[in-house]
């Protein structure tokens, strides 16, 4: 009936979801991220130790260290609620497909002929498409949660690098102030550019960490693109199946099969338009060409 295989489409979406959930998109630099999302909203002053030690004049010179940390902060409650809502909606839509599969068999057990075979094939594809919509929602939820955890881990590691740099600067400046009287302040003047050099060195390490995070984000975006393309393909196939079912219902000599086909067509459309899944359909990319995920994204 169509050029798209509903079973393969659903299988591809499940494979993509597993890749997202297993964090196959995360590189070794940030791999195994299990950091709590709460860290995204952590408010901290990584340079506070430097200021409290009495080296405020150096603090302003190395203020650039804290800027990346500010960029990584977010709203953990928003991430959590969004992902939970998406996953819950996806599971509800998937349950519609499961319920239909369980009921369609007994309802058509006594049907015979081409009309009955055609209905069973159409109903099977309908169920696959409905489940594919639900699977897309689950995949997007996993992506949101996974991205939040990876960013939280990057934030924690960047904060650790800043703390390490501050510790070295405090030690350097403490020694410089201790020798200030004997050197007539020359030790302090010499220590300040050294402190900036330490901050610059750690700034480079932080930049490398952010580059890894950016690369991982690109990997995740590829998976999300595959999900949205699969969702678009599922909705298009569902529309074609519904239209074909309506045509069959008007011309089929088997009234029982035709009526049931028509009823399911309406039911599947209703489940697809359920508010719990509207966010999934709205997230579909405008590109209607579906590219199945053939290989797992590796960094």
Residue pairs with C-beta under 8 A, 6 or more apart in sequence:
1 121
1 122
1 125
1 240
1 241
1 244
2 237
2 240
2 241
4 233
4 236
4 237
4 290
6 124
6 125
6 128
6 129
6 132
6 234
6 237
7 128
8 292
9 128
9 129
9 132
9 230
9 233
9 234
9 237
9 290
9 292
10 128
10 129
10 131
10 132
10 135
10 234
12 226
12 230
12 292
12 293
13 132
13 135
13 136
13 139
13 227
13 230
13 231
13 234
14 135
15 293
16 139
16 223
16 226
16 227
16 230
16 293
17 135
17 138
17 139
17 142
17 227
19 25
19 223
19 293
19 296
19 297
20 139
20 142
20 143
20 146
20 220
20 223
20 227
21 142
21 146
23 31
23 32
23 33
23 146
23 150
24 296
24 297
24 298
25 146
25 216
25 219
25 220
25 222
25 223
25 297
25 299
26 32
26 33
26 146
26 150
26 216
26 219
26 299
27 212
27 215
27 216
27 219
27 299
28 299
29 209
29 212
30 150
30 153
30 154
30 157
30 209
30 212
30 213
30 216
33 146
33 149
33 150
33 152
33 153
34 149
34 153
35 149
35 152
35 153
35 156
36 149
36 152
37 76
37 79
37 80
37 145
37 148
37 149
37 152
38 76
38 152
39 76
39 152
39 155
39 156
40 72
40 73
40 74
40 75
40 76
40 79
40 148
40 151
40 152
40 155
41 73
41 74
41 75
41 76
41 77
42 73
42 155
43 73
44 69
44 159
45 66
46 65
46 66
46 69
46 159
46 162
46 163
46 166
47 59
47 62
47 63
47 65
47 66
47 162
47 166
49 163
49 166
49 167
49 170
50 56
50 58
50 59
50 62
50 166
50 169
50 170
51 59
53 170
53 173
53 174
55 169
55 170
55 173
57 192
58 169
58 173
58 192
58 195
61 192
61 195
61 196
61 199
62 165
62 169
62 195
62 196
62 199
64 199
64 203
65 162
65 165
65 166
65 199
65 202
65 203
65 206
66 162
68 158
68 206
68 207
68 210
69 155
69 158
69 159
69 162
72 151
72 154
72 155
72 158
73 155
74 148
74 151
76 148
76 152
79 144
79 145
79 148
80 145
80 148
82 141
82 144
83 141
83 142
83 144
83 145
83 148
84 141
85 141
85 279
86 137
86 138
86 140
86 141
86 144
86 279
86 280
87 137
87 138
87 141
87 142
88 276
89 134
89 137
89 276
89 277
89 279
89 280
90 133
90 134
90 135
90 136
90 137
90 138
90 139
90 140
90 141
90 277
90 280
91 134
91 137
91 138
92 134
92 274
92 276
92 277
93 130
93 131
93 133
93 134
93 137
93 271
93 272
93 274
93 276
93 277
93 280
94 130
94 131
94 134
94 135
94 138
95 134
96 130
96 134
96 268
96 271
97 127
97 128
97 130
97 131
97 134
98 131
100 123
100 126
100 127
100 130
100 264
100 267
100 268
101 124
101 127
104 120
104 123
104 124
104 127
104 264
107 260
108 116
108 119
108 120
108 123
108 257
108 260
111 119
111 120
111 254
111 256
111 257
113 254
115 248
115 252
115 253
115 254
115 257
115 258
116 254
116 257
118 248
119 248
119 257
119 260
119 261
122 241
122 244
122 245
122 248
122 261
123 261
123 264
125 237
125 241
126 238
126 241
126 242
126 264
126 265
126 268
129 234
129 235
129 237
129 238
129 241
129 268
130 238
130 268
130 271
130 272
132 230
132 231
132 234
133 231
133 234
133 235
133 238
133 272
133 277
133 280
133 281
134 277
134 280
136 227
136 228
136 230
136 231
136 234
136 280
136 283
137 277
137 279
137 280
139 223
139 224
139 227
140 224
140 227
140 280
140 283
143 220
143 223
143 224
143 227
146 220
147 217
147 220
150 213
150 216
151 213
154 209
154 210
154 212
154 213
157 209
158 206
158 209
158 210
161 202
161 205
161 206
161 209
162 202
162 206
164 202
165 198
165 199
165 201
165 202
168 198
169 195
169 198
169 199
172 191
172 194
172 195
172 198
173 188
173 191
173 195
175 187
175 191
176 187
176 188
176 190
176 191
177 187
177 188
179 187
180 187
180 188
215 299
216 299
219 297
219 298
219 299
222 297
223 293
223 297
225 285
226 291
226 292
226 293
228 283
228 284
228 285
229 285
229 287
229 289
229 290
229 291
230 290
230 292
231 280
231 281
231 283
231 284
232 284
232 285
232 287
232 288
232 290
233 288
233 290
235 272
235 281
235 284
236 288
238 268
238 269
238 272
241 265
241 268
242 265
242 268
242 269
245 261
245 262
245 264
245 265
246 262
246 265
248 258
248 261
249 258
249 259
249 261
249 262
249 265
250 258
252 258
252 261
271 277
272 281
